[in-house]
Structure formats: C-alpha cells, structure tokens
Amino acid sequence: MLNRNRSISFNFNGAGSVVAHDITLDGNTLSSSHSVEKNNFVGCLGYGFSLRYKHFIFEYIKNINSKKFKEEKKVHGVETAVASWIF
C-alpha cells in the first residue's frame, strides 16, 4: 500500500549557454571601455532533494555555475533550503 503521508525525491539538472557578448564583462558595445577576458561557454549543474511528512516539506537545492571570466579564482555555488507547511 502506498503511504501518501511521506515521500522523498531527488533531482538533478544541468544547463549550458554560449555567451557572445556580456555587457558587464565586455564593456560598452558602441565605444571603448573597461572589460575582462570572459569564457564564451558557461555551464550550470544542480542537485537537490525534497522530504515530505504529512503537511511539512523540506527542500534542499544546490547549483554550481562555471567560471564566467578567465581570472575568476573558483566556481560559484548557491545553496537553498526551504521549509514549507501545506494547509
């Protein structure tokens, strides 16, 4: 018998993009300005899980982004935790 009061789920995701021009890194489009050397290919990986018990839900998500410019020291990650009550 399926217990509808409890559940657990896992998620994984990935995405990538090609950046032709990023005004925050390349500077002004129409005239000369400050700029940095950027990576044209940018990726993102994510994973997380969700726990549910009756009306309570807890979710944890972590996203890791690749370096956007060449002199960046390390990759950038964001973690999120969400607690919800459904009524």
Secondary structure by P-SEA (a helix, b strand, c coil): ccccccbbbbbbbcbbbbbcccccccccccbbbbbcccccccccccccbbbbcccbbbbbbbbbbccccccccbbbbbbbbbbbbcc
